[in-house]
Amino acid sequence: MSTARGALERLVNHIWYGNSLLSWCLIPLTWPVRWAIHRRRQQASPKGSTPEGVTVIVVGGLTAGGTGKTPVLIGVGKWLAEQGYRVGVVSRGYGGAHGPEPHSVMEVDTAAVVGDEPLLIQQALGVQVVVCADRKRALDVLVDQGAVDVVLSDDGLQHYPMPRDIELLVLDAERGLGNGRLLPAGPLREPASRLADVDVVLERNSSDPDRGFSFQPSGVQHLASGRLVTWSECVAEWRNQSIIAVTGLGQPTQFFEMLRGQGLAIEAESLGDHEAMTQAHLDQLGEQVVLITAKDAVKWPECKDPRVWVVAIEVALPSSLLTRLTALLPPERFVEA
């Protein structure tokens, strides 16, 4: 990460999650944000006003920055497919240059075109993913094609033009709601009272068995060759090697702590959120092993550096979530697997 960008992110975290006087100075700027939120919510369609035959589940956040929404969406999508549902996904396509029209993610697309998260979701689930800044238009594309029973929205909790049936909100248990203030004085996209309106709340690394979820490594892939290796084999081999973990996740500490919790002695380096690694960056690293996430890998498919390994991460969802979704999803929408 550049020095300037790193300093800016540290300042923002101090304002939002620390006891900073700067937050108080920014409170007047939250007033127009609060007004805009109130106006959007007044124009929102009531829950359940989705097209007939389709259930829309929003996997969103109340705070700015990474909380694990995309891995949760992938985990929910896999579970839905196992139950026999036909799943589709809509996403804003942040960071992509796909233009204003809805675009269905294809195998030939790159993260530069459709965004890293939509490409990662399409590869992980193998379902149709439509990106558009207007998620309602993306939803219409999926509905018009008539091949889905459940549509998952990657983020979009505050995108009120898009109708929805179920709202699943993802938080980070350690950071919580920060100082509890709206942007830019705090991390909140909406007032904390919004928590009472959602159907399900999940907290990353929470001790609450009904809310908590966590990440676990399930294996690794050698990026240059595509070779897959079990996690236990790699841990045994890497214990005596110099390792660095590099990632452009919104909250990279989660990735680093997970690896250390597996017994690896790693150096850690954070890129900016959604920032792509380059070969020039790798050339500055002297470690024997470089570990990245799948979200980093989709932005750099041409990497041939033999040191780079992609850590496959699985999300362990609480059983209470699946029970709740089973109750909320209309059973008549099940199809034969």
N, C-alpha and C positions, 0 to 999 in steps of 0.2 A: 504494500500500500504506500502511496506517496506520503511524504512527511506532512504536507499540508492537509491532505484528506484524513490522515490518521488523527491529526490534532483536532480537526473539526468534529470527527466522530467522538473523540474523547470528551470534547466540550459539550456536545449534545447529550451524551450519556450522563455527564455531571449535572447538567441542568434538569434533565428529566428524572433521573433516578437518585440524585444526591440532594443534599440540603443547600441549594444554590439560591443566592439572592437574585441572580439573573432571571430565574423563573418568575419571581414576583414582578420584575420589570416588564416581562412579556405578557402579563395577564391581560392588559387592554387589547392585545392583538387576538385574544381568544374570543372576544365578543362577536366580531363578524363571523368567525367560524361557528360559534353556537347558533347564530341567527340562520346561517346557511344550512346547518344540519336540521334545525327545526323546520325550515321551509321544505327541504327535501323529504323529510319524514311525513309531512302533511300531504304530499303528493304521492306517497307510496301506495301501491295496491295492497289490500289485505292479504294475509297469508291464505293459501289455498286457491288463489285466483290464477293458477297456472293452467296451461292447456290440458284438456281432458286426456287422460291416459298417460300422463307424464308427471312424475314427482321430481321436484327441483330441491336439491339440498345444497345450501351455501355453506362452505367451509371457510370461515372468515376470522378476522381478528378485530380486537378493539384497540390495540396499540400498534403504533408504527414500528416497522422492523420485523425481523424474523422471529417466529414463535414455533415453527414446525408445521405450518398449515399444509404445505404441499405433501410432505410424507404422510400426514394424517389422511389427506384426500386419497393418496395412492392406497393406503391401508384399507380405507373404507371401500374404495372402488374394487379392490381384490375380493373383499368379503361379499360385496353385492353380486359380483360375477359368480362367486361360488354358490350363492343362493339361487342363481338362475336369472337374475335381472340382466337386461341389456343396458349397458352404461354408456353415457356420453359425457363429455366435459366441455365447459366453456371457461375461457380465461381472457384476461385483458391482453396478455402477450407482452408484458412489460419488457422493454429493452429491444423489442423486435422492430423491424422496418417493413412490416407487412402491409402497411397502408390502412386507410379508414374502413375498407370493406371487410366483411367476415371472411376468414381464410381457414380452411381445413388443413390441419397439420399433416404433412406427407413425409415419407421416409427420406426424400431428397432435401427436405428443408433443413436449414441450419438455425442455431440459436440466434444468429445475427438477424434472421428473417422473422422468426416467430417468437423469440424469447426463450430463455433457458428452461424455465419451469414448464411451459406447455410441451416442449420437446421431450423433457424428462418424463412427464406424465404419459405421453403417447408411447414412448418406448417401454415404460414400466407396465402399462395396462393393455396396450395394443388395441385401444378403442379410438373412436373418432373424437378428436379434440378440435374445437373451433375457437379461434382467437379473434377478438374484436374489442375495441375500446368501449363500444356499446354492447354490454353482455346480453341485453334483451335481443339484439339482432342476431348474435351468435346462437342464442337459445332457439330463435325462430328457425334458423337453418337446420338444427338437429330435429326439431319437431316436424318441420315440413317433409323431411326425409322419412319420417315414421319408423325409424329403426332403433328407438331407445325407449326404455321404461323409466329410467332414472337419469337425471342430468345433475352432475356435480359441478358446482361453480368454485373454481380456485380463487379464493378471496371474493370480494364483491358484497360483503355484508352491508356496506354503505352505498351500494349501487342500487338505489331503490326503484329505478325504472324496470329492473328485472324482477318478475314475480317469483315467489318461492313458497315452498311448503314447510321446510324444516331449516332451522338455522343452527349450525354447529359452530360454536365459538372456541378458538384455541388461544390459550394464554401460556405464559412462562411462569411457573410457580415461584421461581426465585425473584424475578423482577416484578411480577404482579402488575399492578396498574401504575407503577412508578409513583410520582408525586400526586397522581389523581387529577391532573389538569389537562385541559384540551391543548392540542397543537396551537401555536408553537411553544407555549409555556410548559407543556408536558407531553407525554407520548400518546394521549388518548385521541382517537379519531372521532369518538362520540362520548357523551357523558357516561360516567360509570353506571348510571341508572339503566343503561341499555342492557346490562347483564340480566335484568329481570325479564326481558322480553324474549330472549333466545330459548331454544328448546333444549340444547345440550351445551354444557361447558366442559372442556377438557383442559387440563393443566399439565404441561410438560414437567416431568420429574416431581410431581406432587405425591405426597404420602397418602392422599385420599384415594382409597381403592376404587371409588366410583368416578373419580375425575382424572386420576393420574395416568399418564402414558409415558413411555420411555423409548429410547432408540437402542438397538443392539446391532453390532456388525454380524452379517451373515456369510460373508465371504469377500474375496477380492478378485479383481480382474487386472491382468497386466495390460495397460492401455495400448502399448505398441503392438502387441501380438494378439490380444484378445483372449489369452489363456486364462482360464478360471482356476482358482486355488481355494481350498477351504480355509476358513479363518484360523483354525487351530494349527494347520501346517505353517501358515505364514508367521503366526505369533512365535512358534517354536524356532523358526529360522531367523527372525529379525531381532531376537532378544539381545544378540551380541553385535548388532550393526547400528550405525548412526542413522537415525530416522528423523525426517522433518515432515510435519503435517501442514499443508497449505490449503486454504479454502477462501472462497468469496461468499460464504454464508452470511446472513444478516446477523446471526449471533454465533460466531465461530467457536466460542469457548465450549459450547455443548459438544462439538465434534472432538475437540482436543481432550476434554475430560473423559469422554467415552473411551478414547484410545488409551489414555493413561489408566483408566479403570480396568482395562484388559491386560495390564501388566507391561505395556510398552513405554519405554523411556524416550519420549519424543521432544524435539524442538518444535515450536509452534510459530506459524507466521500467518497473519490475517491479511487478506486482500479486502478491498472495498466490497460492499454488498453488490452482487451481480458482476463484479469485475472479473475479467478473463485473465488467466495466466498466459504467459508468452514464453517462448524458448529463451529469449534474452533473460527473463527472470530466472528460469531454471539454470542457466549457465552460471549464475552467481551463487548457486547452492552447491556446497561440497559434500552433502550427505549422500550415503549409498542408496537410501530408499526415500522416495517422495510419495506421501499418501495424500490423496485428494478425494473429494466426494463425487457422486454421479452428477450432481448439479454443475460441478466444475468441469467434468469430463465432456459433457455435451457441448460446451463452448469451445472445445479443443480436440476434435476427433482426429486431426492430422498429426497429433503428437507422436513422435517416434523415439523419444528419450527412454531408454530401457530401465531407468530408475523409477518411473512413475507407475503407481498402482492405484486403482480405484476401489475404495472401500464401499461395499454394498451394505446399506443400512435398512433394517426392517423396524417398523414401529409396532410396539406391543400395545394394542388398544385394550382398554378395560372391558370386561364382559358386560358391565352395566350399559355401556354405550350400544353394544350390539343388541342387547335386550330392548333398549329404548327405541332403536331404529326399527326393530322388528315390529314393535307396537305402533309406530308412527307410519310405517309403509303399508299401503293397502295390499293385502294378500292377493287380491284378484289380479294384480299386475305381475304376478310371477309368470314366467314362461318356462317351457321345458328346457332343461340344460342341454 
